[in-house]
């Protein structure tokens, strides 16, 4: 089994009580998940998490948490060998997924996700678009008793337990 991965996640502070929900991604969809499918997007570097969260625009307030991922089967799309084995190339990383969705087309990233889910992958490792040299993780399954374990590192219990905790 691979070593645990330490990841970073920046997200909207309003959801501080639910750092592992994936509900925001399910509501809006994303590069690696269709609308209705929960996903966790995180980065392997703190600076990448921040860059991806803000998407190069105005610096919005964020809550940043450190996560620990264990037992995940991830397709490493930063590896040329993995890409070749899947019959794709690095152009997958430049997929115009939003434009495809707007045209009513299925983006290449979502088509690949379907193939990977069928092959029992829990998510992907992919290069950051907003932070060159950085890497991100999109996770489709976690904490369901049969897949990987994802935990927030919060040794002092500072995260709120419910939406009213900070009111």
N, C-alpha and C positions, 0 to 999 in steps of 0.2 A: 504494500500500500504506500502511495507517495506521502511525503512529509506534508503536514498541514500547511496551508497557504495563509499568510497574513495579508489581508486586503483592507482597503480604505473605501469608505462610502460617504459621499457628501449628499445631503438631502435636505428638503424643506423643513425648517425647525418645527412647524406645526405638527409634523408627524414624528416628533422625537420619541413618543411612546411606542412606536411601531417600526423600529429600524429594520425588521426582517419580513415585513408584510408582502412586499412586491405588488401591492394593490395599485400604486400610482402607475407603474408600468402596465398593469393589466387595463387600467382605465384608458390610457392614451396610446398604448402600443409603443413599439420602438424598433430600432434597427434589428434586434434579435428576438422580438416577441410580438405576436399579433395582438390586437385589442382583445381583451378577455383572458389572456394568458399571463398570469403573474410572472414576474422576473425580478431578479436582483441584479443591478448593474453596479459594479465596484471596480476599483483599480488596484494594481499591485504597488503603486507609489502614491503617497499623499498628494504630491503636486499634480499628478495625473487626475486624481479624484476631483480636485478643485477645478482644474481646467475643463474637465468634462462636464461638471455641474454647471458652470457658467457659460459654456459653449462659446467663449470668446466675446461675450456681450458684457453688459453692465454686471458688476460684481454684486450678486444677490446674497443676502444673509443665508448662511447654511449651517447645518449641524454636521460635523464630521465625526464618524465613528470608525473604530478599528474592528475588523471582523476576523474570525478564524474559521477557515473552511477545511473540513476533513472528509476524506473518502469520496471526493468528487471525481467522476470520469469526465474530463474536459477535453474537447478537441482543440489542440493548440494550432490555431490558424496563423500563428506567427512563424510556423515551421514550414519551409518549402516542401519537405517530405510529406507532411500531413496534407497540405494543399494538393499535392500531386496524387496522393492516395485517395483523395476525395474526388479527383477529376476536375478540380477547379484551379484557378491561379489567383495571384495577388489582386486582381481587379475586383474581387469580392469586397475588398476593403474600401473601395471607392463607389460602392453601390449607392445609387441615388434613390434610396428606399422611400423617402417621403414623396418625391416626385412620382415614383412608380405607383404608390398608393393613391395619390391624387388622380392618376390616370386610370385607376381601377385595375392596375396590374399587380401581380404578386412579385414583390422584390426578391432578388436572388438570395438575399440573406434569410428571408423567411422560408424560401424553398429549401435552402440548405438546412435550416433549423429543423424542418420536418424530417428530412433524411437522417439527421443526427439523433433526433428523438427516437425514431424507429430503430436506430442502432444502439439505444440505451445510453446515450451521452446525457449528462446532466447540464451541460453548458459548453461555452467556448471561451478560449483565450484569444483576444484579437488586439491588433495594434491600435493605440489611441489616435483618433483623428485630430484632437485638439492639443495633444501634448506629444510631439514627435519623439520617438524613443520610449514612450510610456506604453504600458500594456493594461488592458482592461479584461474583466471577466463578465460575461452575461450568464447567469445561472437560472435554469428553468425548473429544477427540482431541488428541494432542501427540506430538512426537518420533517419528513413525512413517514419516518420509521423504516423506509426501505432504501432511501437515497443518502446523499451526503448530509453531514451535520454542519450547520452554519450558526455560529454564536457571536454575539457582540461582546467585545472585551470592555467590561465596565466594572472593574474591581471594587470600586467604592459605591456602586449602586446609584450613580448620579442621574441616570436617565429616568424620566418620569414613567410611571406605571400605567397611566391612562391619560386621555386628553385633558382632564381637569387638574392633573398634577401640578401644572405651572400657573394655574389661574389664581 
